[in-house]
Amino acid sequence: MLLDPRDGDFEDNAASPEQRSLFAIVGSLLVEISPAKLLFAWTVSLLLPGLLLGLAPLVASAWISSLSQQVLALSEVGAVLALVVIAALGWLGGRPLFQIAETNFWSLNALAVQPSYTFTREALGHLAELRWRTGATPASRIRLRRNCSIGAGMLLSAGAVLIAVLSWPASQWTATVNDLVLIHRLVVPTFANAVVLVSSYLAVASLAWSVADASMDQPADLAAFDATPLGGRCWRLAHLSDLHVVGERYGFRIESGTAGPRGNQRFHRVLARLAEIHGVDPLDHVLISGDMTDAGRPGEWAEFLDALAGHPELAARIIMLPGNHDVNVVDRANPARLDLPFSPGKRLRQMRTLSAIAAVQGDRVRVIDDSGKPSATLNQALAPYQDRIVQFAQHGGVRRAVAVRGLFDDQFPMILPPDRDGGLGIAILNSNAETHFSFTNALGLVSEAQTRRLEAAIRHFPTACWIIALHHHLMEYPMPVKTFAERIGTALINGSWFVRRLQKFSDRSVVMHGHRHIDWIGTCGASKIVSAPSPVMGAADDAVTYFYIHRMVVGPDRKLCLAQPERVEIAGS
C-alpha cells in the first residue's frame, strides 16, 4: 500500500508539541484563529472585568458624595430617617457592587497576574539551566529556584510600578452623580484606574509570592522510602494516569501524534495485567489521576467505559478524577479553536466527565457540604439534576448550559471516606483552570474554596490518613527539561500556595498526580509527592511502558508510610 492509513500522517501531528515546535504551533494558531471570536472573548474576559474594576471607585465616591449632601440638607428626625434609608439602600446596592468588583479583580488576577509571575520565574530558571546545564546538583537547583523566584518578583514589581506611574495621570478616583451620567467621559479614567489597581497589586503580590516561594521548602527527590512498621495496616494502590483513550481503532493522541501508540490496545493490556495481578494479590484501589480520554469526546468515553466493563472487579476499585484533556481541549485537531466564555461546549465536556466519574464511583464517593462533612454520595447529589443534564446534552443551548453552571465545580473535592478510624481516605480534586482555549488547555489551578473544603473534610476524620489526588503537578520538579514549553502552562499556577496549605496534614497524607507523564517521587517540605508515568503515552507501539503499584502502611504513630513501589511493565505490541 502506498499510504497505509494505519500509520497516520501530518494531520495527526497538527497539535502535537512532540512533533512540532511551540513556535510552529503558535504560527498556525495566529493564522487560523477567529479574530471576531477572539476580540469578543477578550472583551468579556479582560475588558469588561477591567471596566467594572475601574468604575467601582467612581461609583462608590459618587454614592458617598450624594449621601453626605442628603445628610447635610436635613436635620433632626428627618436626617436620621433619611440616613437609615440611604444606608439600607447602600447596603443592598453596595454589597453586590463590592462582590462584582471582587470577582472581576480575581478574574484579572488569574488571567494576567499569576501567570505573569510564573512565566517570568520559569523563564529565568530555564535560561539559567541552559547556561549551567552540566554539573548541577540538587543543592544548586534549590538555590537556583530560590534566586529565580526573587528575580522574577523584582522584575515584575519594577515593571508594574512603571506601568502604574505612566497610567496615573489618566486616572480619576472620585466622581459625582452628574459625572456618572456623562459616562463617555469616564471611559479613559475607568481603564486607567483598572491598570493602576492591577499594576499596583502586581507590584506588591509578585514580591510577596517571590519571597514566599524562595523561603518555602523546595521540591527534592525522595531520599529513601519508608521502612514499613510491623503490624501496621497496609493498602496496595495501583496508580495509573494519562491513558488518553481515543475513539478510533487507529487513532493517534494529540500530544504525541504519529510518534506515539495507535488506538487503545496498550490500555487494554494495562487492564489485563492489572486483572492478573489482582487475581494473585488483591488491590485495594486503582487510582487514575486524570486524562482518561484524549479530548473528552463521547466516542472516547464510550471506549474507556467499555474497556472497564470487561474487568468489573477492577472497576469496583477504580477512583478517577478529571484531567485537562477530559474537560479543557476545545478541538483535538486545531489548537486555535476558541470557546466563548458562555459557550456550552466547555459545560458539555464537564457533564460528560462528571457522568463517567459517577458511572464508575458514584455510589462510593461522597461530596462535601459547606461544613466540611461528607454528605450525599455523588449519585445522590447529581440525582436532582439528572433531567437538566440530559436535556442539556441532547439539545444544548446557552440557557440549558446556565442551568447546570457550577454543578461540576460543586462536586469537588469528593472523597472516598476511610472505612474506619485510622483508615485510608482518598480526596479527589479538580485542578483544571477555567480556560476556553485549546492552546491553553493545560493550565492548572486549585481554588481557595476547594482547598478550604478539603481541609474541612480532613479535619472531620482526625485519625484517618489520606491520598490527596489531583491531575496537575504541584510545581516544577528538580529535573532538567529540554524545552521551555515543558515548563509553562502545565504546573499549578498556585502550586506553592497549595503545598503550604497541605503541610499541616503532611504526616498522614501522600499527594498523587499525573499530567506530565513524569516518573518522579519526592518531597516538598514534609509532604510526599508521587508523579505517575503514563503507561500509554511517550512510547511507540513496540516500546515497553510501565506503571507502579504503591504500598502504604500506617504505623503506631498514625503516620502514613510510603514503601518501595512495585514497577509493572507493559510490553509493546
C-alpha positions as CSV (number, residue, x, y, z in Angstrom):
1,M,0.0,0.0,0.0
2,L,1.4,3.4,-1.0
3,L,-0.1,5.2,2.1
4,D,-1.1,2.9,4.9
5,P,-3.8,4.8,6.8
6,R,-3.0,2.9,10.0
7,D,0.4,4.8,10.1
8,G,-1.3,8.2,10.2
9,D,0.0,11.4,8.5
10,F,0.9,15.0,9.2
11,E,-2.7,15.9,10.1
12,D,-2.4,13.7,13.2
13,N,0.5,15.9,14.2
14,A,-1.3,19.3,13.8
15,A,-1.5,19.9,17.5
16,S,1.4,17.7,18.8
17,P,4.0,19.6,20.8
18,E,6.2,16.5,20.4
19,Q,6.2,16.6,16.6
20,R,6.1,20.4,16.1
21,S,7.9,23.2,17.9
22,L,5.9,25.6,20.1
23,F,6.6,28.4,17.6
24,A,5.3,26.4,14.7
25,I,2.0,25.7,16.6
26,V,1.7,29.4,17.6
27,G,2.2,30.4,14.0
28,S,-0.6,28.1,12.8
29,L,-2.7,29.4,15.7
30,L,-2.3,33.1,14.7
31,V,-3.3,32.3,11.1
32,E,-6.3,30.1,11.9
33,I,-7.8,31.8,15.0
34,S,-11.1,33.7,14.5
35,P,-10.3,37.4,15.1
36,A,-14.0,38.2,15.8
37,K,-14.4,35.4,18.4
38,L,-11.0,36.3,20.0
39,L,-12.0,40.0,20.2
40,F,-15.3,39.1,21.8
41,A,-13.6,36.7,24.3
42,W,-11.1,39.4,25.3
43,T,-13.9,41.9,25.8
44,V,-15.8,39.5,28.1
45,S,-12.7,38.1,29.9
46,L,-10.5,41.2,30.2
47,L,-12.1,44.5,29.1
48,L,-15.4,44.0,30.9
49,P,-13.7,43.0,34.2
50,G,-11.3,45.9,33.8
51,L,-14.2,48.3,33.2
52,L,-16.1,47.1,36.3
53,L,-13.0,47.2,38.4
54,G,-12.0,50.7,37.3
55,L,-15.6,52.0,37.6
56,A,-16.1,50.8,41.2
57,P,-14.2,53.6,43.0
58,L,-16.0,56.2,40.9
59,V,-19.5,54.8,41.7
60,A,-18.5,54.4,45.3
61,S,-17.3,58.0,45.6
62,A,-20.4,59.4,43.8
63,W,-22.7,57.5,46.2
64,I,-20.7,58.7,49.3
65,S,-20.9,62.3,48.0
66,S,-24.7,62.0,47.4
67,L,-25.1,60.5,50.9
68,S,-23.2,63.3,52.6
69,Q,-25.2,66.0,50.7
70,Q,-28.5,64.4,51.7
71,V,-27.5,64.3,55.4
72,L,-26.4,67.9,55.4
73,A,-29.7,69.1,53.8
74,L,-31.8,67.5,56.5
75,S,-32.0,67.9,60.3
76,E,-33.1,66.1,63.4
77,V,-35.6,63.2,62.9
78,G,-35.7,63.6,59.1
79,A,-32.0,63.4,58.8
80,V,-31.9,60.3,60.9
81,L,-34.6,58.6,58.9
82,A,-33.0,59.6,55.6
83,L,-29.7,58.3,56.8
84,V,-31.2,54.9,57.7
85,V,-33.0,54.6,54.3
86,I,-29.9,55.6,52.4
87,A,-27.7,53.3,54.4
88,A,-30.1,50.4,53.8
89,L,-30.1,51.1,50.1
90,G,-26.4,51.4,50.1
91,W,-26.0,48.1,51.9
92,L,-28.3,46.3,49.5
93,G,-26.8,48.0,46.4
94,G,-23.2,48.4,47.6
95,R,-22.7,44.8,48.6
96,P,-23.4,43.4,45.1
97,L,-21.2,46.1,43.7
98,F,-18.4,45.1,46.0
99,Q,-18.9,41.4,45.1
100,I,-18.8,42.2,41.4
101,A,-15.6,44.2,41.8
102,E,-14.1,41.5,43.9
103,T,-15.0,38.8,41.4
104,N,-13.6,40.7,38.5
105,F,-10.5,41.6,40.4
106,W,-9.7,37.9,40.9
107,S,-10.6,37.2,37.3
108,L,-8.0,39.6,36.1
109,N,-5.6,38.2,38.7
110,A,-6.0,34.7,37.4
111,L,-5.8,35.7,33.8
112,A,-2.8,38.0,33.9
113,V,-1.0,38.4,37.3
114,Q,-0.4,34.9,38.5
115,P,0.6,33.6,35.0
116,S,3.0,36.6,34.5
117,Y,4.9,35.8,37.7
118,T,5.0,32.0,36.9
119,F,6.2,32.7,33.3
120,T,8.9,35.1,34.4
121,R,10.2,32.7,37.2
122,E,10.3,29.7,34.9
123,A,11.9,31.7,32.0
124,L,14.7,32.8,34.3
125,G,15.2,29.2,35.5
126,H,15.2,27.9,32.0
127,L,17.8,30.4,30.8
128,A,20.0,29.7,33.9
129,E,19.8,25.9,33.3
130,L,20.8,26.4,29.6
131,R,23.8,28.3,30.8
132,W,24.8,25.9,33.5
133,R,23.3,22.6,32.3
134,T,26.2,20.4,33.4
135,G,27.3,19.9,36.9
136,A,24.0,20.8,38.6
137,T,23.5,19.3,42.0
138,P,20.2,19.0,44.0
139,A,21.5,21.8,46.3
140,S,22.4,24.1,43.4
141,R,19.0,23.5,41.8
142,I,17.3,24.6,45.1
143,R,19.4,27.7,45.2
144,L,18.6,28.4,41.5
145,R,14.9,28.1,42.1
146,R,15.0,30.5,45.1
147,N,17.1,33.0,43.1
148,C,14.8,32.8,40.1
149,S,11.8,33.4,42.4
150,I,13.3,36.6,43.9
151,G,14.5,37.7,40.5
152,A,11.0,37.3,38.9
153,G,9.4,39.1,41.8
154,M,11.8,42.1,41.5
155,L,11.5,42.3,37.7
156,L,7.7,42.1,37.7
157,S,7.4,44.5,40.6
158,A,9.6,47.1,38.9
159,G,7.7,46.8,35.6
160,A,4.3,47.0,37.3
161,V,5.4,50.2,39.2
162,L,6.4,51.7,35.9
163,I,3.1,50.9,34.3
164,A,1.2,52.3,37.3
165,V,3.2,55.6,37.2
166,L,2.6,56.0,33.5
167,S,-1.1,55.4,33.9
168,W,-1.7,57.6,36.9
169,P,-2.1,60.9,35.1
170,A,-5.1,59.5,33.2
171,S,-6.8,58.0,36.3
172,Q,-9.6,59.5,38.3
173,W,-10.7,58.3,41.7
174,T,-13.7,60.5,42.6
175,A,-16.9,61.4,40.7
176,T,-20.3,62.9,41.3
177,V,-23.7,61.7,40.1
178,N,-23.6,64.1,37.3
179,D,-20.2,62.7,36.2
180,L,-21.8,59.2,36.0
181,V,-24.5,60.5,33.7
182,L,-21.8,61.5,31.2
183,I,-20.3,58.0,31.1
184,H,-18.4,58.6,27.9
185,R,-16.1,61.0,29.7
186,L,-15.2,58.3,32.2
187,V,-14.1,55.6,29.7
188,V,-10.4,56.6,29.7
189,P,-10.2,57.2,33.5
190,T,-12.0,53.9,34.2
191,F,-9.5,51.8,32.3
192,A,-6.6,53.9,33.7
193,N,-8.0,53.1,37.2
194,A,-8.1,49.4,36.3
195,V,-4.5,49.5,35.0
196,V,-3.3,51.3,38.2
197,L,-5.1,48.9,40.5
198,V,-3.9,45.7,38.8
199,S,-0.4,47.1,38.4
200,S,-0.2,48.1,42.0
201,Y,-1.4,44.7,43.1
202,L,1.1,43.0,40.8
203,A,3.9,45.1,42.2
204,V,3.1,44.0,45.8
205,A,1.9,40.5,45.0
206,S,4.8,39.5,42.9
207,L,7.2,40.4,45.6
208,A,5.1,38.6,48.2
209,W,4.9,35.5,46.0
210,S,8.6,35.6,45.3
211,V,9.6,35.8,49.0
212,A,7.1,33.1,49.9
213,D,8.4,30.8,47.1
214,A,12.1,31.5,48.0
215,S,11.5,30.9,51.7
216,M,9.5,27.7,51.5
217,D,10.9,24.2,51.3
218,Q,11.8,23.4,47.8
219,P,10.9,20.1,46.0
220,A,13.6,17.4,46.2
221,D,14.0,13.8,45.2
222,L,12.8,11.3,47.8
223,A,15.9,10.3,49.8
224,A,14.6,6.9,50.8
225,F,11.3,5.0,51.0
226,D,9.8,4.4,54.5
227,A,10.5,1.3,56.4
228,T,7.2,-0.5,56.9
229,P,6.3,-0.8,60.6
230,L,5.3,-4.3,61.8
231,G,1.7,-4.8,62.5
232,G,0.5,-1.7,60.7
233,R,-2.4,-1.7,58.3
234,C,-1.4,-1.9,54.7
235,W,-3.0,-0.8,51.4
236,R,-1.9,-1.6,47.9
237,L,-2.8,1.0,45.3
238,A,-2.2,0.9,41.5
239,H,-1.5,4.4,40.2
240,L,-2.4,5.0,36.6
241,S,-2.6,8.3,34.8
242,D,-2.8,9.9,31.4
243,L,-4.4,7.0,29.4
244,H,-5.6,9.3,26.6
245,V,-8.1,6.8,25.3
246,V,-9.1,7.6,21.7
247,G,-12.3,6.9,19.9
248,E,-10.8,5.3,16.8
249,R,-9.2,1.9,16.4
250,Y,-6.1,3.5,14.8
251,G,-6.4,6.9,16.4
252,F,-3.3,9.0,17.4
253,R,-3.1,11.1,20.6
254,I,-2.9,14.9,20.5
255,E,0.4,15.3,22.3
256,S,2.5,12.5,20.7
257,G,0.9,12.4,17.2
258,T,2.2,9.6,15.0
259,A,5.3,9.1,17.3
260,G,3.0,7.6,19.9
261,P,0.8,4.5,20.2
262,R,-2.1,3.9,17.9
263,G,-5.5,3.1,19.2
264,N,-6.2,1.7,22.7
265,Q,-4.5,-1.7,22.5
266,R,-1.9,-0.7,25.2
267,F,-4.7,0.4,27.6
268,H,-6.4,-3.0,27.2
269,R,-3.0,-4.7,28.0
270,V,-2.7,-2.5,31.1
271,L,-6.1,-3.6,32.4
272,A,-5.4,-7.2,31.6
273,R,-2.1,-7.0,33.5
274,L,-3.8,-5.4,36.4
275,A,-6.5,-8.1,36.5
276,E,-3.8,-10.7,36.6
277,I,-2.0,-9.0,39.5
278,H,-5.3,-8.5,41.3
279,G,-6.1,-12.2,41.0
280,V,-2.9,-13.2,42.8
281,D,-2.6,-10.4,45.3
282,P,-5.8,-8.2,45.5
283,L,-5.5,-4.5,45.1
284,D,-7.3,-2.1,47.5
285,H,-7.6,0.8,45.0
286,V,-6.8,1.7,41.4
287,L,-6.3,5.5,41.1
288,I,-6.5,7.1,37.6
289,S,-5.3,10.7,38.1
290,G,-6.9,12.3,35.1
291,D,-6.7,12.4,31.3
292,M,-8.7,9.2,30.8
293,T,-9.6,10.5,27.3
294,D,-7.6,12.4,24.7
295,A,-10.1,15.1,24.2
296,G,-13.3,14.4,26.2
297,R,-15.2,13.2,23.1
298,P,-18.2,10.9,23.5
299,G,-16.6,8.1,21.5
300,E,-13.5,8.2,23.7
301,W,-15.6,8.0,26.9
302,A,-17.5,5.1,25.4
303,E,-14.3,3.2,24.6
304,F,-13.0,3.8,28.1
305,L,-16.2,2.6,29.8
306,D,-16.4,-0.4,27.5
307,A,-12.9,-1.4,28.5
308,L,-13.7,-1.2,32.2
309,A,-16.8,-3.2,31.7
310,G,-14.6,-6.2,30.8
311,H,-13.0,-6.0,34.3
312,P,-15.8,-5.5,36.8
313,E,-13.6,-6.3,39.9
314,L,-11.1,-3.7,38.9
315,A,-13.8,-1.2,38.0
316,A,-15.2,-1.6,41.6
317,R,-11.9,-0.3,42.9
318,I,-11.2,2.5,40.4
319,I,-11.1,6.1,41.6
320,M,-10.7,8.7,38.9
321,L,-10.6,12.5,38.5
322,P,-10.7,15.0,35.7
323,G,-7.7,15.9,33.6
324,N,-7.2,18.8,31.3
325,H,-7.7,16.6,28.2
326,D,-11.0,15.5,29.6
327,V,-12.5,19.0,30.0
328,N,-10.3,21.7,28.5
329,V,-9.5,20.6,25.0
330,V,-11.8,22.5,22.7
331,D,-10.7,20.8,19.4
332,R,-8.2,18.0,19.3
333,A,-7.2,18.8,15.8
334,N,-7.0,22.6,16.0
335,P,-5.1,24.4,18.8
336,A,-6.5,27.8,17.5
337,R,-10.1,26.7,18.3
338,L,-11.7,29.0,20.9
339,D,-14.8,28.6,23.0
340,L,-16.5,31.7,24.2
341,P,-16.8,32.1,28.0
342,F,-20.5,31.3,27.8
343,S,-20.2,28.6,25.2
344,P,-22.0,25.3,26.0
345,G,-19.0,23.3,24.7
346,K,-17.0,23.5,27.9
347,R,-20.0,22.7,30.0
348,L,-20.8,19.7,27.9
349,R,-17.3,18.3,28.3
350,Q,-17.7,18.7,32.1
351,M,-21.0,16.9,32.1
352,R,-19.6,14.0,30.1
353,T,-16.7,13.7,32.5
354,L,-18.9,14.0,35.6
355,S,-21.3,11.4,34.2
356,A,-18.4,9.0,33.6
357,I,-17.0,9.6,37.1
358,A,-20.4,8.9,38.5
359,A,-20.8,5.7,36.5
360,V,-17.5,4.4,37.9
361,Q,-17.5,5.6,41.5
362,G,-20.8,7.4,42.1
363,D,-22.0,5.1,44.8
364,R,-18.7,5.0,46.7
365,V,-17.5,8.6,46.8
366,R,-19.2,11.4,48.7
367,V,-19.4,15.1,48.2
368,I,-18.5,17.7,50.9
369,D,-21.2,20.0,52.3
370,D,-20.4,23.6,53.4
371,S,-19.5,22.4,56.9
372,G,-16.9,20.0,55.6
373,K,-18.8,16.9,56.3
374,P,-19.2,14.2,53.7
375,S,-22.9,14.2,52.9
376,A,-24.6,12.5,49.9
377,T,-22.9,10.1,47.5
378,L,-22.1,11.6,44.1
379,N,-25.0,9.8,42.5
380,Q,-27.4,11.1,45.2
381,A,-26.0,14.7,44.7
382,L,-26.5,14.5,41.0
383,A,-29.9,12.9,41.0
384,P,-31.9,16.2,41.3
385,Y,-30.1,17.5,38.2
386,Q,-30.4,14.4,36.0
387,D,-33.2,15.8,33.8
388,R,-31.3,19.1,33.3
389,I,-28.1,17.3,32.4
390,V,-29.9,15.0,29.9
391,Q,-31.8,17.9,28.3
392,F,-28.6,20.0,28.0
393,A,-26.7,17.1,26.5
394,Q,-29.4,16.3,24.0
395,H,-30.4,19.8,22.9
396,G,-27.5,22.2,24.0
397,G,-28.1,25.9,24.2
398,V,-26.8,28.7,26.4
399,R,-29.9,28.6,28.6
400,R,-29.6,24.9,29.4
401,A,-25.9,25.4,29.9
402,V,-26.6,28.0,32.6
403,A,-29.0,25.6,34.3
404,V,-26.0,23.3,35.1
405,R,-23.5,26.0,35.7
406,G,-21.4,25.4,38.8
407,L,-22.6,21.8,39.1
408,F,-19.2,20.4,38.0
409,D,-17.1,22.5,40.4
410,D,-19.5,22.0,43.3
411,Q,-18.7,18.3,43.4
412,F,-15.1,18.8,44.3
413,P,-13.4,17.7,46.3
414,M,-15.2,14.4,46.5
415,I,-13.9,11.9,48.9
416,L,-13.8,8.1,49.3
417,P,-14.1,8.1,53.1
418,P,-12.0,5.9,55.3
419,D,-13.7,2.7,56.2
420,R,-12.9,3.1,59.9
421,D,-10.9,5.1,62.4
422,G,-7.3,5.2,61.3
423,G,-8.2,4.1,57.8
424,L,-7.2,5.5,54.4
425,G,-9.3,8.0,52.6
426,I,-8.9,9.4,49.1
427,A,-9.6,13.1,48.4
428,I,-10.4,13.7,44.7
429,L,-9.7,17.2,43.5
430,N,-10.3,19.1,40.2
431,S,-7.1,21.0,39.4
432,N,-8.2,22.3,35.9
433,A,-8.1,26.0,35.5
434,E,-11.0,27.7,33.8
435,T,-9.9,28.0,30.2
436,H,-11.7,28.1,26.9
437,F,-8.8,27.9,24.5
438,S,-7.2,24.7,23.2
439,F,-3.8,26.2,23.2
440,T,-4.0,27.0,27.0
441,N,-5.8,23.8,27.9
442,A,-3.1,22.6,30.3
443,L,-3.4,25.4,32.9
444,G,-3.8,24.2,36.4
445,L,-5.3,25.8,39.5
446,V,-6.8,24.6,42.8
447,S,-9.3,27.1,44.0
448,E,-9.3,28.5,47.5
449,A,-12.9,27.3,48.0
450,Q,-12.0,23.8,47.0
451,T,-8.9,23.8,49.3
452,R,-11.0,25.0,52.2
453,R,-13.5,22.2,51.7
454,L,-10.6,19.7,51.5
455,E,-9.2,20.9,54.8
456,A,-12.6,20.7,56.5
457,A,-13.1,17.1,55.2
458,I,-9.7,16.0,56.5
459,R,-10.4,17.6,59.9
460,H,-13.7,15.7,60.0
461,F,-11.6,12.4,60.1
462,P,-8.9,13.3,62.6
463,T,-7.4,9.8,62.8
464,A,-7.5,9.0,59.1
465,C,-4.7,9.0,56.6
466,W,-5.2,10.4,53.1
467,I,-4.2,10.2,49.4
468,I,-4.7,13.6,48.0
469,A,-5.3,13.1,44.3
470,L,-5.2,15.7,41.6
471,H,-4.2,15.8,37.9
472,H,-1.6,18.6,37.7
473,H,1.9,18.5,39.2
474,L,2.3,21.0,42.0
475,M,5.4,22.8,40.7
476,E,8.4,22.2,38.5
477,Y,10.4,19.4,40.0
478,P,14.2,19.2,40.3
479,M,15.0,17.6,37.0
480,P,16.3,19.1,33.7
481,V,13.9,19.9,30.9
482,K,14.7,20.1,27.2
483,T,12.4,22.8,26.1
484,F,10.8,25.8,27.6
485,A,7.3,24.6,26.6
486,E,7.6,21.8,29.2
487,R,7.8,24.3,32.0
488,I,5.0,26.7,31.0
489,G,1.2,26.2,31.3
490,T,1.5,22.9,33.0
491,A,2.1,23.1,36.7
492,L,-0.4,24.6,39.1
493,I,-0.4,28.4,38.9
494,N,-0.8,28.5,42.7
495,G,1.2,25.3,43.4
496,S,3.5,26.8,46.1
497,W,0.5,28.2,47.9
498,F,-1.3,24.8,47.7
499,V,1.8,23.0,49.0
500,R,1.9,25.3,52.0
501,R,-1.7,24.6,52.8
502,L,-1.0,20.9,52.7
503,Q,1.9,21.0,55.2
504,K,-0.4,20.7,58.2
505,F,-1.5,17.2,57.0
506,S,1.8,16.0,55.6
507,D,2.5,13.4,58.2
508,R,-0.7,11.5,57.3
509,S,-1.0,12.1,53.6
510,V,0.6,11.4,50.2
511,V,-0.1,13.6,47.2
512,M,-0.5,11.7,43.9
513,H,-0.9,13.2,40.4
514,G,-0.2,12.8,36.7
515,H,-0.3,15.3,33.8
516,R,3.3,15.5,32.7
517,H,3.8,11.7,32.3
518,I,6.9,12.1,34.6
519,D,8.1,9.3,36.8
520,W,9.1,11.2,40.0
521,I,8.7,10.6,43.7
522,G,9.9,13.3,46.0
523,T,9.1,15.7,48.8
524,C,8.3,19.3,49.3
525,G,8.9,20.1,52.9
526,A,7.2,17.2,54.8
527,S,4.8,16.4,52.0
528,K,5.4,13.3,49.9
529,I,4.6,13.7,46.3
530,V,4.1,10.9,43.7
531,S,4.1,11.9,40.0
532,A,2.9,9.0,37.8
533,P,4.3,8.0,34.4
534,S,1.8,7.2,31.7
535,P,1.6,3.6,30.8
536,V,0.4,4.6,27.3
537,M,2.0,7.9,26.3
538,G,5.6,8.7,25.4
539,A,6.4,5.4,23.6
540,A,5.8,3.8,20.2
541,D,3.7,0.7,19.8
542,D,6.6,-1.7,20.2
543,A,8.2,0.0,23.2
544,V,7.9,-1.0,26.9
545,T,6.0,1.2,29.3
546,Y,5.2,0.9,33.0
547,F,3.3,2.0,36.0
548,Y,3.6,1.5,39.8
549,I,1.7,-0.3,42.5
550,H,2.3,1.6,45.7
551,R,2.2,0.2,49.2
552,M,1.2,2.4,52.1
553,V,1.3,1.4,55.7
554,V,0.0,3.2,58.9
555,G,2.2,2.7,61.9
556,P,1.5,3.0,65.6
557,D,2.3,6.7,65.4
558,R,-0.6,7.1,62.9
559,K,1.8,8.4,60.2
560,L,1.4,7.2,56.6
561,C,4.5,5.4,55.4
562,L,5.2,5.1,51.6
563,A,7.0,1.9,50.9
564,Q,9.1,0.9,47.9
565,P,6.7,0.6,45.0
566,E,6.3,-2.3,42.6
567,R,7.1,-1.5,39.0
568,V,4.8,-3.2,36.5
569,E,6.0,-3.2,32.9
570,I,3.7,-3.4,29.8
571,A,5.2,-5.0,26.8
572,G,4.9,-3.4,23.3
573,S,2.9,-5.0,20.5
